[in-house]
Amino acid sequence: MSAVFAAAGHEVVAFDPDAGVIAGLRDLVLPVEEPGLRETIAAELASGRLRYTHRVADVSGRDIVWISYDTPVDEDGRADADSVIARVVELLPYLTAGTLVVVSSQLPAGSISRLERLARREFAFKRLTFAYSPENLRLGKAIWYLRNVDRFVVGVRTPADEERVREAYRPLTTSIEAMSVESAEVTKHAVNSFLATSVMFINELAEICERLGADVREVERGLKSDMRIGKLAYLRANGPLGGATLARDVDFLTEIQRKANLRSYVLQSVKEANEHHAG
């Protein structure tokens, strides 16, 4: 995101506490490969709009600080949201009064209010504000997608913060779905859980097709040609969920259900179906 924001005309300072990672980025040694990423970073480093740093003090003076740490998972696939929260808290002493902190990391609903409480308790005098704009990158198409995004979801507390985030996104798109912070957090979980449900649905259909002698690829084509579903639907029979992102949001929602003593009919079935197709 830092390189794309810089290419959109913003002055961007990208921070990571790992000096080795920063040195690699400056030398175009990338932790991930994405089409167009290397060229975009090189161009924006040369333009001066993008700067990489491992010095936390360099985040001071920024109007908006964007949090995009990857949420780590343990060996059982459980997300470690606390580590991301801790890294954000480490930044708070260095933030200038009035800074807007926009979180895009994949965190469970309620994380922004948790950060707000921590900020009020330790740094009330800074009048920091928080927003949530969930990342929704497409692996293998990350740069293209950010430049051709259909919309960004933005959860804010005030109209003033909404306008600040809109202004940041304006070079990329004016299509912003603004809502409350909590609604944006649940929207992130809901989108990925809906996609995960689609994947499990087509996998189940594949098993039915195999028994009946039908071709699941033809069934996929039949589904995607229905305007109520669409050609981009997550309907491709191909085993368990790819990557951790979809499954992680299903886990977040089922954990909310468990804590609230709500019975899970659909989402728990998606988890069980994924385990089945993982074999």
N, C-alpha and C positions, 0 to 999 in steps of 0.2 A: 504493500500500500504506500509506503514512503516514496518509492520511485515514481509511482503513478501520480501521487499528489504533487510531487515536484514537477513532473512533466505537465501537470495542469496549471502550473504557474505559481504554486505556493513555495515559500521558503521553508524547507524541512530539515530538522535535525533529528536523525534516527539514532536512538540510544539502545545499547545492549551492554550489560555489565561485563561481558566476556571480551577482553581485549583481543583475543585471538580471532574471534568471530568478526570483530570490527576490522581488524587488519586484513582478514580475508576478503571482506566486502569491498574495502578500498582497492584491493588488488583484483577484484572481480572473480574471487574464488567463492562461489555461491553455495550455501547450504542446500539449496534445492535448484533444480533446473526447470525453467518455464520458458516457453517460446516468447522471445522478445524481452525477457527480463534483463539479461546481460546487457543488451544494447541500450535499454532504457536507463539502467543504472549508470552505464558509462557516459551517456549523453548528459544526464543530470548532474553527475559529479563534475563534468567538464564545465557545465553552465554555472556552477556555484550554487544552484538552488537546493542541492542535496548534500548534506554533510553527515558523516558517520562519526559517532563518538562512544567511548566507553566511560566517559566522565559524567557521573550523574548530575553534577552541578550545571552541566550544559543544558539541562531541561528548564532551568530557571529562566524566567522572562518570556516564556511562550504563552500565547493567548489560549491555545488549545493543546492539550497533551493527549495523544491517542494511544490507547493501550491495546496492543495486538499480540501479547505473549501467547504462545501455544500452550494449551492446557495439557499438562502431562498426565499420563495414565499409569496405573500400577500394572503388575504382571497379570492381574485378573481383569484388566480393562476398566477399572474404576477411575474416574477422573479425580485428579488432585487439585481441586479448586483453591484450597488453602494456600498452595504455593504461589498461585497467581495473585491472590489477595495480598499476601505478604510482600510480593515484589512491587505492587502498587503502593502499599503503605510506605515502603522504603523511599519512594519518590516524593511523598507529601512534604517533608521538610524543605525540599528544594523548590517547590512550586511558588510562583508569585501570587500575591493576593488577587482573587478574582479569576483565577485560572479555571477553565472548563475541562474536566477530565472525561473524555469519551472512551468508553470501554467497548471493544469489539471482540475480545477473547470469549471463548465458549465457556460460560459459567452458569451454574444453576440459578434459577429465578430466586430473587431475594438478595443476590450478591451486591447489587448497586446500593440498596438501602443499608446493607452491612458496611460498605465502604463509606457511605455518608455518615453513619454513626461514628465510625472510627475517626473520620476527619473532623467532625464536630467536637469530639472528645479531646483531641490533641491539638487541633489547629483551627478552632472556631474563628479566631481573629483573621484568618486568611480568606474567609468567605468563599471557599472552594465549592464549585458545583459539579454535578455528575450527570452524565447521559449514557445511554446504551444504544449502540448501533451495531447489531450483530453482523459479523463477517459471513459472507455466503459465497466464498470463492469456488471456482470450478478448477479442479486440478487438471493441468495440461492446457487450460485456457484462461489462467488467472489474469494476465495482462489484458487480453482481449475482452474478457468479461467486465473488468472494472471500467474499461473505456466504452463499453456498450451495455451497461447495466440496465435492467428493466426498471428497477427501483431500489432505493435504500430504505430500510426501516429505521426509524429514529425514535427512541424513547427519551423524553425530556420532562423537566419539572416546570419550566417557565417558557413563555413565548420568546423571551430574550435569548435563552439558550437554544431554542429551536432555530431562530434566525442565524445564530452563530454556526450551527452545524449545517444549515442550508447553504450558507455562504461558502463553507469549506467544500461542500459537495457540488456547488453550482457549476464549476467547469466540467464536471463529469456528467451530471444530470440534474434536472429540476424536478424529477419524479421522486418525491419524498413522501413516505407514509409515516406521518408524525403521530405519536400516541403517547400514553403514559409510559414511564420507565418499566413498570411491572408488565404492562401489555406487550411491550417490545421483547422483554425477556421470555415471556411465554410464547410469543410468536416464533422466536427462534427455535424453541423446543418443538412447537407444533409443526412447523414446516418440515423439519428433518424427520419427525415422527410420521408425518403423512407420507413422505417419500419412502421411509423404511417400510411402512405398511404396504405401499404399492409394490415394493420389491418382494416382500413375502407373499403377497397375493399372486403375483405372476409365477413365482416358484411353485406355489400350490397348484395353480392351473397347469403348470408343466407336468406335474405328477399325474394329474387327471388326463391330460392329453396323451401321455405315454401309455396309459391303460386302455384308452379308447382308440388309439391309432391316429389321433389328430396331431397336427404340427403346431407346436406352441409359437413358432415364429409367425405363422400365418394368423394365429389368434392375436398376437401382439399387434400385427398390422391392422387387424380388424378393430381392436380397441383404440389404437392411436388415430385411426381415421374418423373416429367419432368426435365431433367438435366439442362435446362436453368433457372429453378427456384430453385429446390433443397429442400431436406428434412428439412432444418433448417429455411425455409422461415417463416416470421411472418404471417402465414395464419391459424388462429384459431378463428373462430367466437365466440366472447365472450364479447359482449358489448363494452363500450368505452375503450379508452386507459388506460392501467393499470399504476398507478404511474404518476408522473409529468414530467419525463425526456423527453419522446417522444414529448408530447404536447408542452413542453417549447421550444424545438428547432424549431418546426413548428411556434410558436409565434415569435421567433427571426427572422426567415426568412421573415415572412409576414410583420413584422415591418420594416425590411430593404426595402421590396418592397414598403410599404406605403411612407416611407421617400423619396424614389427615384422616386415616382410617376409612379411606375410600376404596371400594372394590374395583379392581382393574379387570375389565372384560376384554378390551381390544389390545391395549398396549402390552399387557403381560403376555398375551397370545403372540404378539409380534416378537417379543423376546424369546419365547419358547420355540417359535417357528424358526428364528434365526439360528438357534442352537441346533435344531434338527437339521437344517440345511448345511450347517458347518460340519455335520457328520461326526 
